[in-house]
Amino acid sequence: MFDILMYLYESYWHPEACPEFGQLTRKLSAAGFENDDIHEALDWLRGLDSAVGGLQTQQVQGAKSIRLYAQQELDCLGLEAIGYLNFLESAGVLKPQLCELTIERALAAGMQPLPLEHLKTIVLMIFWRLDEEPDALILDELFVEAEDRVVH
């Protein structure tokens, strides 16, 4: 599923450029992706579309709010991913509503624990769906593995 999500991110710069799901299914199949993975990815994207539609109705957290994680969220995310979400929030990249959306979409992925690289893909897909692009340093952080970075 995550390979398909990255393929979509890299192939379609804006969600409006992405074909409707029937045509997209055929294109993904022609690109060599398995039908089960395609349907899983498209179901996940439908959930993202639905969740994005509900963003405006969520209550905004105060600046001094502290996020407590439910056990299910802790099991899914793990400490590394939670630390990463805290980093993105403290850097001003993820507003509280987008952090909540990221957690919800991570839970929807159905993996325990969710690898950090998959969490980064989820963050990218949320920005993609909202038609927003994080700044270059954050994009680098989301794309490049820590061990692959060149130290200056």
C-alpha positions as CSV (number, residue, x, y, z in Angstrom):
1,M,0.0,0.0,0.0
2,F,2.7,2.5,0.9
3,D,4.6,1.9,-2.3
4,I,1.4,2.9,-4.2
5,L,0.9,6.0,-2.0
6,M,4.5,7.1,-2.8
7,Y,3.9,6.4,-6.5
8,L,0.9,8.6,-6.4
9,Y,2.7,11.4,-4.6
10,E,5.6,11.3,-7.1
11,S,3.4,10.9,-10.2
12,Y,0.6,13.4,-9.5
13,W,1.8,16.7,-8.1
14,H,-1.7,17.7,-7.1
15,P,-4.7,15.5,-6.1
16,E,-6.8,17.1,-8.8
17,A,-4.3,15.7,-11.4
18,C,-5.0,12.2,-10.1
19,P,-7.6,10.3,-12.2
20,E,-10.8,8.9,-10.8
21,F,-10.5,5.7,-8.9
22,G,-11.6,3.4,-11.7
23,Q,-9.1,4.8,-14.2
24,L,-6.4,5.0,-11.4
25,T,-6.9,1.3,-10.6
26,R,-6.2,0.4,-14.2
27,K,-3.1,2.6,-14.3
28,L,-1.7,1.2,-11.1
29,S,-2.4,-2.3,-12.3
30,A,-0.6,-1.5,-15.6
31,A,2.3,-0.1,-13.5
32,G,2.7,-3.5,-11.9
33,F,1.0,-3.1,-8.6
34,E,-1.1,-6.0,-7.1
35,N,-4.9,-5.7,-7.0
36,D,-5.1,-6.3,-3.3
37,D,-2.5,-3.5,-2.6
38,I,-4.3,-1.2,-5.1
39,H,-7.7,-1.7,-3.3
40,E,-6.1,-1.2,0.1
41,A,-4.4,2.0,-1.0
42,L,-7.6,3.4,-2.6
43,D,-9.6,2.5,0.5
44,W,-7.1,4.4,2.6
45,L,-7.3,7.4,0.2
46,R,-11.1,7.3,0.4
47,G,-10.7,7.5,4.2
48,L,-8.3,10.4,3.9
49,D,-10.8,12.2,1.6
50,S,-13.5,11.7,4.2
51,A,-11.2,12.8,7.1
52,V,-10.1,15.9,5.3
53,G,-13.7,16.9,4.8
54,G,-14.2,16.8,8.5
55,L,-11.2,18.9,9.4
56,Q,-13.1,22.1,9.8
57,T,-15.5,20.6,12.3
58,Q,-12.8,19.5,14.7
59,Q,-12.2,21.5,17.8
60,V,-8.9,23.3,17.8
61,Q,-6.5,22.5,20.7
62,G,-5.1,25.4,22.8
63,A,-1.5,26.3,22.5
64,K,-0.7,24.8,25.9
65,S,-2.6,21.5,25.3
66,I,-0.8,18.3,25.9
67,R,-1.7,15.3,23.7
68,L,-2.2,12.1,25.7
69,Y,-2.1,8.9,23.6
70,A,-4.6,6.0,24.0
71,Q,-3.0,2.6,24.3
72,Q,-4.2,1.7,20.8
73,E,-2.3,4.8,19.4
74,L,0.8,3.9,21.4
75,D,0.8,0.4,20.1
76,C,0.3,1.5,16.5
77,L,2.7,4.4,16.5
78,G,5.5,3.5,18.9
79,L,7.8,5.9,20.7
80,E,9.8,6.8,17.6
81,A,6.8,7.9,15.6
82,I,5.3,9.8,18.5
83,G,8.6,11.6,18.9
84,Y,8.6,12.4,15.2
85,L,5.1,13.8,15.4
86,N,6.1,15.9,18.3
87,F,9.1,17.2,16.3
88,L,6.9,18.1,13.4
89,E,4.4,19.8,15.6
90,S,7.0,21.8,17.5
91,A,8.6,22.8,14.2
92,G,5.3,24.3,13.2
93,V,4.9,21.8,10.3
94,L,1.9,20.0,11.6
95,K,-0.9,22.0,13.3
96,P,-2.8,20.0,16.0
97,Q,-5.6,19.2,13.5
98,L,-3.2,17.7,11.0
99,C,-1.4,15.8,13.8
100,E,-4.7,14.3,14.7
101,L,-5.4,13.5,11.1
102,T,-2.0,11.8,10.8
103,I,-2.7,9.7,13.9
104,E,-6.1,8.7,12.5
105,R,-4.7,7.7,9.2
106,A,-1.8,5.8,10.9
107,L,-4.4,3.8,12.8
108,A,-6.3,3.2,9.5
109,A,-3.1,1.7,8.0
110,G,-3.6,-1.3,10.3
111,M,0.1,-1.9,11.1
112,Q,1.5,-2.3,14.6
113,P,4.0,-0.9,15.1
114,L,3.9,1.4,12.1
115,P,7.5,1.9,10.7
116,L,8.6,5.6,10.8
117,E,9.1,5.6,7.0
118,H,5.4,4.7,6.6
119,L,4.4,7.6,9.0
120,K,6.4,9.9,6.8
121,T,4.5,8.7,3.8
122,I,1.2,9.4,5.6
123,V,2.4,13.0,6.4
124,L,3.3,13.5,2.8
125,M,0.0,12.2,1.6
126,I,-1.9,14.5,3.9
127,F,0.0,17.5,2.6
128,W,-0.6,16.2,-1.0
129,R,-4.3,15.8,-0.4
130,L,-4.6,19.3,1.1
131,D,-2.6,20.6,-1.9
132,E,0.1,22.0,0.4
133,E,3.8,21.6,0.2
134,P,6.0,21.8,3.2
135,D,9.2,23.8,2.9
136,A,12.3,22.2,1.4
137,L,14.0,21.2,4.7
138,I,10.9,19.4,5.9
139,L,10.5,17.6,2.5
140,D,14.2,16.5,2.9
141,E,13.4,15.2,6.3
142,L,10.4,13.3,5.0
143,F,12.2,11.8,2.0
144,V,15.8,11.2,3.1
145,E,16.7,8.5,5.7
146,A,18.9,9.9,8.5
147,E,21.7,7.5,7.7
148,D,21.8,8.7,4.1
149,R,22.1,12.4,4.9
150,V,25.4,14.1,4.1
151,V,26.9,15.9,7.1
152,H,28.5,19.2,6.3
